[in-house]
Amino acid sequence: MSEEDILKALRAIAFSDFTDYIWIEDGQVRIRETSELDSGQRAAIAGIKDTGKGVEIKLHDKQKALELLVKYQGMFEHPEDAPELCVRFTDEAEALSL
């Protein structure tokens, strides 16, 4: 497996979307045939199972894939590159309620 293969799989997972797999038609949830999915869409699937009441589709962890891509690209390596978090309280009662 090449570096590009790994990056392609991570991108597929990171940017997967449930609308690639299901849609709602006439109030019913419809599931796309796996033969209609491209290789990236199939790679993003962690599992499919029949629950007895329907079908469950689970996708791989998008957040983890994004974190790995960010780490690979060297983004936010330095604290000055990281997004800044600023919290402002409007009054003392609001601050104490946390």
C-alpha positions in Angstrom: 0.0 0.0 0.0 1.5 3.3 -1.0 1.4 6.7 0.8 -1.1 7.9 -1.9 -3.4 4.9 -1.3 -3.5 5.7 2.4 -4.2 9.4 1.8 -6.9 8.6 -0.7 -8.6 6.3 1.9 -8.3 8.9 4.6 -9.8 11.6 2.3 -12.7 9.3 1.4 -13.4 8.7 5.1 -12.9 12.4 6.1 -15.3 13.7 3.4 -17.8 10.9 3.4 -21.5 11.9 3.7 -24.5 9.8 4.6 -26.4 11.1 1.6 -24.0 9.1 -0.5 -25.6 6.0 1.0 -29.2 6.8 1.9 -32.0 9.1 0.8 -35.6 9.7 1.8 -38.3 9.1 -0.8 -42.0 9.3 0.0 -41.3 9.2 3.7 -39.2 6.0 3.4 -35.5 5.7 3.9 -33.9 4.2 0.8 -30.4 2.6 0.7 -28.2 2.8 -2.3 -26.9 -0.5 -3.8 -23.2 -1.0 -3.0 -22.7 -1.6 -6.7 -23.6 2.0 -7.2 -20.9 3.3 -4.8 -17.4 4.2 -5.9 -14.3 2.8 -4.3 -13.9 5.8 -2.0 -17.5 5.6 -0.8 -17.1 1.8 -0.1 -13.8 2.5 1.8 -15.6 4.8 4.1 -18.0 2.1 5.3 -17.0 0.5 8.6 -19.9 -2.0 8.5 -23.4 -2.9 7.3 -25.8 -5.1 9.2 -29.4 -6.2 9.2 -30.8 -5.3 12.6 -34.1 -7.1 12.1 -35.9 -3.8 11.9 -33.8 -2.4 9.1 -30.3 -2.0 7.9 -27.6 -0.2 9.8 -24.7 1.5 8.0 -21.8 2.6 10.0 -19.1 4.9 8.6 -15.5 5.1 9.7 -14.6 7.9 12.1 -14.5 11.1 10.1 -13.0 13.1 13.0 -10.0 10.7 13.3 -9.4 10.7 9.5 -9.4 14.5 9.5 -7.0 14.6 12.5 -4.6 12.2 10.6 -4.8 14.3 7.5 -4.1 17.5 9.4 -1.2 15.8 11.2 0.2 14.5 7.9 0.1 18.0 6.3 1.8 19.5 9.4 -1.0 21.9 10.1 -1.2 23.2 13.7 2.3 21.8 14.5 3.2 25.0 16.2 0.9 26.6 18.9 0.8 29.9 16.9 -0.8 27.9 14.0 -3.6 26.5 16.2 -7.0 28.1 16.1 -7.5 30.5 19.1 -10.3 29.8 21.6 -11.8 32.9 23.3 -14.5 32.7 25.9 -16.2 35.9 27.0 -18.7 35.9 29.9 -21.4 38.6 30.0 -21.8 38.4 33.8 -20.4 36.6 36.8 -23.5 34.4 37.2 -23.0 33.0 33.7 -19.3 32.2 34.5 -20.2 30.5 37.7 -22.9 28.4 36.1 -20.2 26.5 34.2 
